Amino acid sequence: MISSTVTYALRAAVYLAGQPDRFINRTEISDVTLVPHEYLLKVLNQLNTAKLVVSRTGRRLSVD
């Protein structure tokens, strides 16, 4: 059986993979994938640590 964390990570990763070259905030990912906001934070931090996603802090993001 697959854990909730793995299920949520897969949902987030699949959604992000379909959104190339876009900055997407956590609220949008949560709303689309139906992953609870606080749980998504944990999942995204783990994906970031594994270097599977790139995250940035803040409301205003700029492209480097």
DSSP file (Angstrom, degrees, kcal/mol; ACC not computed):
  #  RESIDUE AA STRUCTURE BP1 BP2  ACC     N-H-->O    O-->H-N    N-H-->O    O-->H-N    TCO  KAPPA ALPHA  PHI   PSI    X-CA   Y-CA   Z-CA
    1    1 A M              0   0    0      0, 0.0     2,-0.4     0, 0.0     0, 0.0   0.000 360.0 360.0 360.0 139.1    0.0    0.0    0.0
    2    2 A I        -     0   0    0      1,-0.1     0, 0.0     2,-0.0     0, 0.0  -0.702 360.0-121.5 -88.4 135.3    1.3    3.5   -0.9
    3    3 A S     >  -     0   0    0     -2,-0.4     4,-2.3     1,-0.1     5,-0.2  -0.226  20.6-111.7 -72.4 163.9    1.4    6.0    2.0
    4    4 A S  H  > S+     0   0    0      1,-0.2     4,-2.9     2,-0.2     5,-0.2   0.878 117.6  56.7 -61.1 -39.0   -0.5    9.3    2.0
    5    5 A T  H  > S+     0   0    0      1,-0.2     4,-2.5     2,-0.2    -1,-0.2   0.925 108.8  45.1 -61.1 -45.3    2.8   11.2    1.7
    6    6 A V  H  > S+     0   0    0      2,-0.2     4,-2.5     1,-0.2    -1,-0.2   0.912 113.2  50.9 -65.6 -42.3    3.8    9.3   -1.4
    7    7 A T  H  X S+     0   0    0     -4,-2.3     4,-2.2     1,-0.2    -2,-0.2   0.933 113.1  45.1 -60.0 -46.6    0.4    9.8   -2.9
    8    8 A Y  H  X S+     0   0    0     -4,-2.9     4,-2.5     2,-0.2    -2,-0.2   0.891 111.9  52.2 -65.7 -39.7    0.5   13.5   -2.2
    9    9 A A  H  X S+     0   0    0     -4,-2.5     4,-2.8    -5,-0.2    -1,-0.2   0.906 110.3  48.6 -63.4 -41.3    4.0   13.9   -3.5
   10   10 A L  H  X S+     0   0    0     -4,-2.5     4,-2.6     2,-0.2     5,-0.3   0.912 110.3  51.1 -65.3 -42.5    3.1   12.1   -6.8
   11   11 A R  H  X S+     0   0    0     -4,-2.2     4,-2.1    -5,-0.2    -2,-0.2   0.942 114.3  43.9 -58.7 -47.2    0.0   14.4   -7.2
   12   12 A A  H  X S+     0   0    0     -4,-2.5     4,-2.7     1,-0.2    -2,-0.2   0.925 114.2  49.2 -65.1 -45.1    2.2   17.5   -6.7
   13   13 A A  H  X S+     0   0    0     -4,-2.8     4,-2.3     1,-0.2    -2,-0.2   0.897 111.5  48.8 -63.5 -41.6    5.0   16.3   -8.9
   14   14 A V  H  X S+     0   0    0     -4,-2.6     4,-1.2     2,-0.2    -1,-0.2   0.912 112.7  48.1 -65.6 -42.1    2.6   15.3  -11.8
   15   15 A Y  H >< S+     0   0    0     -4,-2.1     3,-0.5    -5,-0.3    -2,-0.2   0.943 113.2  47.4 -63.0 -46.4    0.9   18.7  -11.6
   16   16 A L  H >< S+     0   0    0     -4,-2.7     3,-1.7     1,-0.2    -2,-0.2   0.866 106.3  58.1 -63.8 -36.3    4.2   20.6  -11.5
   17   17 A A  H 3< S+     0   0    0     -4,-2.3    -1,-0.2     1,-0.3    -2,-0.2   0.810 103.8  53.6 -63.5 -28.6    5.5   18.6  -14.4
   18   18 A G  T << S+     0   0    0     -4,-1.2    -1,-0.3    -3,-0.5    -2,-0.2   0.406 103.1  60.7 -85.1   2.7    2.6   19.7  -16.5
   19   19 A Q  S X  S+     0   0    0     -3,-1.7     3,-0.9    -4,-0.1    -1,-0.2  -0.445  73.8 177.4-125.3  57.8    3.4   23.4  -15.7
   20   20 A P  T 3   +     0   0    0      0, 0.0     3,-0.1     0, 0.0    -3,-0.1  -0.261  64.8  13.4 -66.7 150.7    6.9   24.0  -17.2
   21   21 A D  T 3  S+     0   0    0      1,-0.2     2,-0.4     0, 0.0     0, 0.0   0.797 102.6 112.6  59.4  32.8    8.4   27.4  -17.0
   22   22 A R    <   -     0   0    0     -3,-0.9     2,-0.6    -6,-0.1    -1,-0.2  -0.990  65.4-131.7-133.8 141.9    5.9   28.8  -14.5
   23   23 A F        -     0   0    0     -2,-0.4     2,-0.4    -3,-0.1    38,-0.0  -0.837  30.8-171.2 -88.7 128.3    6.1   29.8  -10.9
   24   24 A I        -     0   0    0     -2,-0.6     2,-0.1    -5,-0.0    -2,-0.0  -0.976  13.4-136.9-125.2 130.1    3.3   28.1   -9.0
   25   25 A N     >  -     0   0    0     -2,-0.4     4,-1.9     1,-0.1     3,-0.3  -0.440  24.6-111.6 -85.9 163.1    2.3   28.9   -5.5
   26   26 A R  H  > S+     0   0    0      1,-0.2     4,-2.7     2,-0.2     5,-0.2   0.831 114.2  58.9 -61.6 -35.2    1.5   26.3   -2.9
   27   27 A T  H  > S+     0   0    0      2,-0.2     4,-2.7     1,-0.2    -1,-0.2   0.920 106.0  48.3 -62.5 -43.7   -2.2   27.4   -2.7
   28   28 A E  H  > S+     0   0    0     -3,-0.3     4,-2.4     2,-0.2     5,-0.3   0.932 112.8  47.8 -62.1 -45.8   -2.7   26.6   -6.4
   29   29 A I  H  X S+     0   0    0     -4,-1.9     4,-2.6     1,-0.2     6,-0.3   0.928 113.7  48.2 -61.3 -44.3   -1.0   23.2   -6.1
   30   30 A S  H  X>S+     0   0    0     -4,-2.7     4,-1.5     1,-0.2     5,-0.8   0.916 112.3  48.2 -62.4 -45.1   -3.1   22.4   -3.1
   31   31 A D  H  <5S+     0   0    0     -4,-2.7    -1,-0.2    -5,-0.2    -2,-0.2   0.901 117.1  41.4 -64.1 -41.3   -6.4   23.5   -4.6
   32   32 A V  H  <5S+     0   0    0     -4,-2.4    -2,-0.2    -5,-0.2    -1,-0.2   0.898 123.1  36.7 -75.0 -40.9   -5.8   21.6   -7.9
   33   33 A T  H  <5S-     0   0    0     -4,-2.6    -2,-0.2    -5,-0.3    -1,-0.2   0.558 100.3-128.0 -91.5  -7.9   -4.3   18.4   -6.3
   34   34 A L  T  <5 +     0   0    0     -4,-1.5    -3,-0.2     1,-0.3    -4,-0.1   0.810  57.5 146.6  62.7  31.8   -6.6   18.3   -3.2
   35   35 A V      < -     0   0    0     -5,-0.8    -1,-0.3    -6,-0.3    -2,-0.1  -0.869  58.6-104.9 -95.6 129.1   -3.6   18.0   -1.0
   36   36 A P     >  -     0   0    0      0, 0.0     4,-2.7     0, 0.0     5,-0.2  -0.247  29.4-120.7 -54.6 139.0   -4.1   19.8    2.4
   37   37 A H  H  > S+     0   0    0      1,-0.2     4,-1.7     2,-0.2    -7,-0.0   0.888 109.3  43.3 -50.4 -52.4   -2.1   23.0    2.5
   38   38 A E  H  > S+     0   0    0      1,-0.2     4,-1.3     2,-0.2    -1,-0.2   0.862 114.8  49.5 -68.3 -34.9    0.0   22.2    5.6
   39   39 A Y  H  > S+     0   0    0      1,-0.2     4,-2.3     2,-0.2    -1,-0.2   0.877 106.9  56.5 -69.3 -36.2    0.7   18.7    4.4
   40   40 A L  H  X S+     0   0    0     -4,-2.7     4,-3.3     1,-0.2     5,-0.3   0.882 100.9  57.6 -62.6 -38.1    1.7   20.0    1.0
   41   41 A L  H  X S+     0   0    0     -4,-1.7     4,-2.1     1,-0.2    -1,-0.2   0.927 108.3  46.6 -57.2 -45.7    4.3   22.2    2.6
   42   42 A K  H  X S+     0   0    0     -4,-1.3     4,-1.8     2,-0.2    -2,-0.2   0.926 114.3  47.3 -61.1 -46.5    5.9   19.1    4.1
   43   43 A V  H  X S+     0   0    0     -4,-2.3     4,-2.4     1,-0.2    -2,-0.2   0.917 112.0  48.9 -64.1 -45.3    5.8   17.2    0.8
   44   44 A L  H  X S+     0   0    0     -4,-3.3     4,-2.4     1,-0.2    -1,-0.2   0.870 108.7  54.0 -65.9 -35.9    7.2   20.2   -1.2
   45   45 A N  H  X S+     0   0    0     -4,-2.1     4,-2.4    -5,-0.3    -1,-0.2   0.902 109.8  47.7 -62.8 -40.2   10.1   20.5    1.3
   46   46 A Q  H  X S+     0   0    0     -4,-1.8     4,-1.9     2,-0.2    -2,-0.2   0.907 112.3  48.5 -67.4 -41.6   10.9   16.9    0.9
   47   47 A L  H  <>S+     0   0    0     -4,-2.4     5,-2.9     2,-0.2     6,-0.9   0.873 112.1  50.2 -64.9 -36.5   10.8   17.2   -2.9
   48   48 A N  H ><5S+     0   0    0     -4,-2.4     3,-1.6     3,-0.2    -2,-0.2   0.918 108.5  51.2 -66.9 -44.2   13.0   20.3   -2.7
   49   49 A T  H 3<5S+     0   0    0     -4,-2.4    -2,-0.2     1,-0.3    -1,-0.2   0.871 109.8  50.4 -60.1 -37.5   15.5   18.5   -0.5
   50   50 A A  T 3<5S-     0   0    0     -4,-1.9    -1,-0.3    -5,-0.1    -2,-0.2   0.439 115.1-121.7 -79.6   0.7   15.6   15.7   -3.0
   51   51 A K  T < 5S+     0   0    0     -3,-1.6    -3,-0.2     2,-0.2    -2,-0.1   0.805  79.3 122.6  60.8  32.8   16.2   18.4   -5.7
   52   52 A L  S   <S+     0   0    0     -5,-2.9     2,-0.3    -6,-0.1    -4,-0.2   0.647  77.6  22.6 -93.3 -20.0   13.1   17.3   -7.6
   53   53 A V  S    S-     0   0    0     -6,-0.9     2,-0.5    -9,-0.1    -2,-0.2  -0.938  73.4-132.2-137.5 162.1   11.6   20.7   -7.4
   54   54 A V        -     0   0    0     -2,-0.3     2,-0.3    -3,-0.1    -6,-0.1  -0.976  27.4-169.9-115.5 128.4   13.0   24.2   -6.9
   55   55 A S        -     0   0    0     -2,-0.5     2,-0.3   -10,-0.1    -2,-0.0  -0.859   8.8-168.8-120.0 155.1   11.2   26.4   -4.4
   56   56 A R        -     0   0    0     -2,-0.3     2,-0.3     2,-0.1     5,-0.0  -0.979  19.8-125.6-137.7 150.3   11.4   30.0   -3.5
   57   57 A T        +     0   0    0     -2,-0.3     2,-0.1     3,-0.0     3,-0.1  -0.747  62.2  46.0 -96.9 141.9   10.1   32.0   -0.5
   58   58 A G  S    S-     0   0    0     -2,-0.3    -2,-0.1     1,-0.1     3,-0.1  -0.292  77.3 -95.3 118.1 162.9    7.9   35.0   -0.9
   59   59 A R  S    S+     0   0    0      1,-0.2     2,-0.7    -2,-0.1    -1,-0.1   0.864 106.3  57.1 -82.2 -39.5    4.9   36.4   -2.6
   60   60 A R        -     0   0    0     -3,-0.1     2,-0.4     2,-0.0    -1,-0.2  -0.846  69.7-176.0-101.1 117.3    6.8   38.3   -5.4
   61   61 A L        -     0   0    0     -2,-0.7     2,-0.4    -3,-0.1   -38,-0.1  -0.880   6.1-162.9-112.7 143.2    9.0   36.1   -7.5
   62   62 A S        -     0   0    0     -2,-0.4     2,-0.5     2,-0.0    -2,-0.0  -0.933  23.9-116.4-123.2 150.2   11.3   37.2  -10.2
   63   63 A V              0   0    0     -2,-0.4   -40,-0.0     1,-0.1    -2,-0.0  -0.712 360.0 360.0 -82.7 129.1   12.9   35.2  -12.9
   64   64 A D              0   0    0     -2,-0.5    -1,-0.1     0, 0.0    -2,-0.0   0.476 360.0 360.0 -76.6 360.0   16.7   35.2  -12.6
